[in-house]
Amino acid sequence: MRAVVRRNKQLVCDEISELEPAAGQVLVKTLACGICGSDLHALRHMEHMIELGRRGGGGDNGFDPSADTVFGHEFCAEILDHGPGSPKTLKAGTRVVSVPATLTATGAEMLGFSNRLPGGFAERMILSEALILEVPNGLATEHAALTEPFAVGFHAVAKARMDDNSVALVVGCGPVGLAVIAALKAAGHGPVIAADFSPRRRAAAEKLGADVVLDPATQSPHERWEALGVPKTRAAQQMIRMMGGSFGRPVIFECVGAPGVVQSLIEAAPAGAQIVVAGVCMETDSIEPSIAITKEIELTFVFGYTPEEFAGTLRSIAEGVVDVSGLVTGRVGLVGVAQAFTALGDPEAHVKILVEPAS
């Protein structure tokens, strides 16, 4: 079957071995698979990514970053066949999504970061029957494929200590930032400030419900805190408390993942703010802890999501709580994947490109 293979830090459309589902597994046809920012980074820097993951205690089931890999972990697929002894709870022809992991006799294979099983940039995949979720009737395939990236945002919001009066600032409105905005609004939080240099991304943030959308090149989002009821200094906060008043907890979501961003937020954030770091910076960074200590800033680092959050995200999209229409801005077949990686380097060109292997 055909697949796009990462080989020698290049993307090559090639033939790979056919797949046979084992017990507890299903063979599926990939209908659509999103290209993630982590895919873009992994193309050139996979070895560094895996090294950092291992240093962080992440399991990888012996993954060799220098060997052939088929990317793709944001997918919607159709069941073709079941492994031996399967209960076949979901029949052939059913559209499904899944957390991108397949259970095997030798451990879990992380789809998109595996040498043994292909991810969604292949015509077919092997999934675990215990982990697949049926796509609700009527939900478009392209929208179901957004479950995985939006689950990242739902997890980040779940880790934030929001209160009823909290004001949220989302810095960076790429796919992660947009997912955070969607999750905040789905949970009823607001006001939500969104900041990004890209007009296209700011428009997407507004569509997903951001209450204030700013271009940081022309206005600092931190100028809005006090107008939205959040005093910036500890002295001002203490005065309000002494007078019997209250104010919302400021929560900042860092969704850029570039060196220096966390430090800049520590300096600009109101005292007592929580900074939720959802952007993945792959370089060595530095902060000045004394400033964070003086302001009693709380840093929270987040990664991935739980199976429950993944299922809840699918439900929110299917029920229209999160409107993802219009976020898919491009579609390519397997032969167009390499060019799509290049196109995604321009934030004005696309929000999300889907790979459709059958096209």
C-alpha positions in Angstrom: 0.0 0.0 0.0 1.0 3.6 -0.4 2.3 5.9 2.3 4.4 9.0 2.9 7.6 7.9 4.7 10.0 10.1 6.6 13.4 8.8 5.3 16.7 10.6 5.7 14.8 13.7 6.9 12.8 13.8 3.6 9.2 12.9 2.8 9.0 10.1 0.2 5.8 8.7 -1.2 6.5 4.9 -1.4 5.0 1.5 -1.1 5.1 -0.2 2.3 4.0 -3.6 3.6 0.3 -4.5 3.8 -1.1 -4.8 7.3 -2.9 -7.7 9.1 -4.8 -7.0 12.3 -4.0 -9.2 15.3 -6.3 -10.1 18.1 -8.0 -7.0 19.6 -7.1 -4.9 16.5 -8.9 -3.5 13.5 -7.7 -2.7 10.0 -8.9 0.7 8.9 -8.8 2.9 5.8 -7.5 6.4 6.5 -10.1 8.9 5.4 -8.4 12.1 6.5 -5.4 13.0 8.7 -4.3 16.4 9.8 -0.7 17.7 9.5 0.4 18.7 13.0 3.0 21.3 14.0 4.9 18.4 15.7 5.1 16.7 12.3 6.7 19.8 10.8 9.3 19.9 13.5 9.9 16.1 13.5 10.7 16.1 9.8 14.0 17.8 10.5 14.5 17.3 14.2 13.0 13.9 15.1 16.2 12.7 16.8 16.2 15.7 19.1 12.5 15.4 19.9 12.9 11.7 20.9 16.0 12.4 23.0 14.1 15.1 25.0 11.1 12.7 25.4 13.3 10.0 26.8 15.0 12.4 29.2 11.5 13.4 30.3 10.6 9.8 31.1 8.4 9.1 28.1 8.2 5.6 26.8 8.7 4.9 23.1 8.7 1.1 22.7 12.2 1.2 21.2 11.4 3.7 18.5 14.4 4.5 16.2 14.1 8.1 15.0 16.6 7.4 12.2 14.5 4.6 10.7 11.5 4.9 8.3 8.5 6.5 10.0 5.0 7.2 8.6 3.6 10.4 10.3 0.0 11.1 11.1 -1.8 11.1 14.4 -4.8 13.4 13.8 -7.1 11.0 11.9 -10.5 9.8 11.0 -10.7 6.3 9.5 -13.2 3.6 8.3 -13.1 0.0 9.6 -12.2 -2.5 7.0 -11.6 -5.7 9.0 -11.2 -7.1 12.5 -8.5 -9.3 14.1 -9.2 -12.9 15.2 -11.6 -13.3 18.1 -12.8 -9.7 17.9 -16.2 -8.9 19.3 -16.8 -6.7 16.3 -18.8 -4.2 18.3 -18.3 -1.7 15.5 -18.9 -3.1 12.1 -17.0 -2.8 8.9 -17.8 0.5 7.2 -18.0 2.4 10.5 -16.1 5.7 10.7 -13.9 6.0 13.8 -11.4 8.1 15.6 -8.9 7.0 18.2 -6.2 8.3 20.4 -3.1 7.6 18.3 -1.8 4.5 20.0 -2.2 0.9 19.1 -1.8 -1.9 21.7 0.4 -4.8 20.5 2.0 -7.9 22.1 5.3 -5.9 22.5 3.7 -2.7 23.9 2.0 0.4 22.7 2.9 1.8 19.3 2.5 5.6 19.1 1.0 6.1 15.7 2.9 8.7 13.7 6.0 8.0 15.8 6.5 4.3 15.2 8.8 2.1 13.1 6.5 -0.9 13.2 3.0 0.6 12.4 2.2 3.5 10.0 0.3 6.6 11.1 -2.4 8.4 9.1 -0.2 9.4 6.1 -0.8 5.8 4.9 -3.7 4.3 3.0 -4.4 1.9 5.9 -3.6 1.7 9.6 -4.0 -0.8 12.5 -5.9 0.5 15.5 -6.9 -1.1 18.8 -10.6 -2.1 19.0 -10.7 -1.1 22.7 -9.6 2.5 21.9 -11.6 3.4 18.8 -14.7 5.7 19.0 -17.5 5.8 16.5 -17.9 9.1 14.7 -21.5 10.2 15.5 -23.9 10.2 12.5 -23.8 13.4 10.5 -20.4 14.6 11.7 -18.2 15.4 8.7 -15.0 13.3 8.4 -12.9 16.5 8.2 -14.4 17.7 11.5 -13.9 14.3 13.2 -10.2 14.4 12.2 -9.8 17.5 14.3 -10.7 15.7 17.5 -7.1 14.9 18.4 -5.6 18.5 18.1 -8.6 20.0 19.9 -8.3 17.5 22.7 -4.9 19.1 23.4 -6.7 22.4 24.1 -9.3 20.7 26.3 -6.5 19.1 28.4 -4.7 22.5 28.8 -7.9 24.1 30.0 -8.6 21.2 32.4 -5.1 21.8 34.0 -5.8 25.6 34.4 -7.1 26.7 37.7 -9.9 28.9 36.3 -12.5 30.4 38.6 -15.9 31.9 37.8 -14.4 35.4 37.2 -11.2 34.4 35.6 -9.8 36.3 32.6 -7.8 34.2 30.1 -5.2 35.3 27.7 -4.2 33.0 24.9 -0.8 33.9 23.4 -0.4 32.4 19.9 -3.4 31.4 17.8 -2.0 28.5 15.8 -3.7 25.1 16.1 -2.9 24.7 19.8 -4.0 28.2 20.7 -7.2 27.8 18.7 -8.0 24.5 20.5 -7.5 26.3 23.9 -9.9 29.1 22.9 -12.5 26.5 21.8 -12.1 24.6 25.1 -12.4 27.8 27.2 -15.5 28.9 25.5 -17.0 25.4 25.6 -16.5 25.4 29.4 -18.2 28.8 29.6 -15.1 30.8 30.5 -14.6 34.4 29.5 -13.6 37.0 28.8 -10.9 35.4 26.6 -8.2 37.6 25.1 -6.4 36.2 22.0 -3.1 37.6 20.6 -1.3 36.7 17.4 0.6 38.5 14.7 -1.2 36.7 11.9 -4.5 38.2 10.6 -5.7 34.8 9.4 -5.1 33.3 12.8 -6.8 36.2 14.6 -9.8 35.7 12.4 -9.9 32.0 13.3 -9.6 32.9 17.0 -12.6 35.3 16.7 -14.7 32.7 14.9 -14.0 30.3 17.8 -15.3 32.8 20.3 -12.4 34.9 21.6 -13.9 38.0 23.2 -10.9 40.3 22.5 -8.6 39.7 19.6 -5.3 41.7 19.3 -2.3 42.1 17.1 0.6 42.3 19.6 2.6 44.3 17.0 0.2 47.2 17.6 -1.1 46.7 21.2 0.1 44.6 24.1 -2.6 42.2 25.3 -1.4 43.0 28.9 -2.8 46.5 28.6 -6.3 44.9 28.8 -6.0 43.2 32.2 -7.2 46.1 34.4 -10.0 47.1 32.0 -11.3 43.5 32.4 -11.2 43.7 36.2 -7.8 42.2 36.9 -5.4 44.5 38.9 -1.8 43.9 37.8 0.2 44.6 41.0 0.1 42.8 44.3 -0.4 46.2 46.1 -3.6 46.9 44.0 -4.8 43.3 44.5 -4.3 43.6 48.3 -6.2 46.9 48.4 -9.2 45.4 46.7 -9.2 42.5 49.1 -8.9 44.8 52.1 -12.0 46.7 50.9 -13.9 43.4 50.7 -13.8 43.2 46.9 -12.7 40.4 44.6 -11.3 39.9 41.1 -10.9 37.1 38.6 -7.8 34.9 38.6 -5.7 35.7 35.5 -4.7 32.7 33.5 -2.3 32.9 30.5 -2.0 30.1 28.0 1.4 30.1 26.2 0.8 28.5 22.8 3.9 29.7 20.9 6.7 27.4 22.0 9.6 29.7 21.2 12.5 30.7 23.4 12.0 33.8 25.5 8.2 33.7 25.5 7.7 32.3 29.0 10.1 34.9 30.4 8.3 37.7 28.6 5.0 36.5 30.1 6.4 36.2 33.6 7.5 39.9 33.3 4.2 41.1 31.8 1.6 39.0 33.7 -0.4 40.3 36.6 0.8 39.2 40.0 -0.6 35.8 41.0 -1.2 34.7 37.4 -1.1 31.1 36.3 0.9 30.6 33.1 -0.2 27.3 31.3 2.6 26.3 28.9 1.0 24.4 26.0 3.5 25.5 23.3 6.3 23.0 22.9 9.7 24.8 22.9 12.4 22.3 21.7 15.3 24.6 22.5 17.0 25.4 25.7 15.3 28.4 27.3 15.8 30.5 30.4 13.8 32.4 32.9 14.5 34.7 35.9 12.9 32.9 38.8 13.2 35.9 41.1 10.6 37.9 39.1 8.2 34.9 39.1 8.8 34.5 42.9 8.2 38.2 43.6 4.9 38.1 41.6 4.0 34.6 42.8 3.5 33.4 39.3 2.5 29.8 38.8 3.9 27.8 35.9 2.0 24.8 34.7 3.3 22.6 31.9 0.9 20.4 29.9 1.1 17.7 27.4 -1.4 15.6 25.4 -4.8 14.6 26.9 -6.6 11.7 28.7 -8.8 9.2 26.9 -11.8 10.8 28.6 -10.8 14.3 27.4 -10.4 12.9 23.9 -13.9 11.4 24.0 -15.3 14.6 25.4 -13.7 16.6 22.6 -15.3 14.4 20.0 -18.7 14.9 21.7 -18.3 18.7 21.9 -17.5 18.8 18.2 -20.3 16.5 17.2 -22.8 18.4 19.3 -21.8 21.8 17.9 -20.5 23.1 21.2 -17.2 23.6 19.3 -17.7 24.9 15.8 -14.7 23.7 13.7 -16.2 24.6 10.4 -13.8 26.6 8.2 -10.7 25.5 10.0 -9.6 23.0 7.3 -8.1 25.3 4.7 -6.5 22.7 2.4 -6.6 19.0 1.4 -3.8 17.0 -0.3 -3.3 13.4 -1.5 -0.2 11.5 -0.5 1.8 13.0 -3.4 1.1 16.5 -2.1 2.2 16.0 1.5 5.8 17.3 1.1 4.5 20.5 -0.5 1.9 20.9 2.2 4.6 20.9 4.8 6.2 23.8 3.1 2.9 25.7 2.7 2.2 25.4 6.5 5.4 27.4 7.2 3.3 30.5 6.2 0.6 31.2 8.9 -1.3 33.3 6.3 -1.5 30.4 3.9 -3.3 27.8 6.0 -4.9 27.0 9.4 -5.1 23.2 8.9 -4.3 20.9 6.0 -5.7 17.4 5.8 -4.1 14.5 4.1 -6.6 12.3 2.2 -4.7 9.2 1.1 -7.4 8.0 -1.3 -7.4 11.2 -3.4 
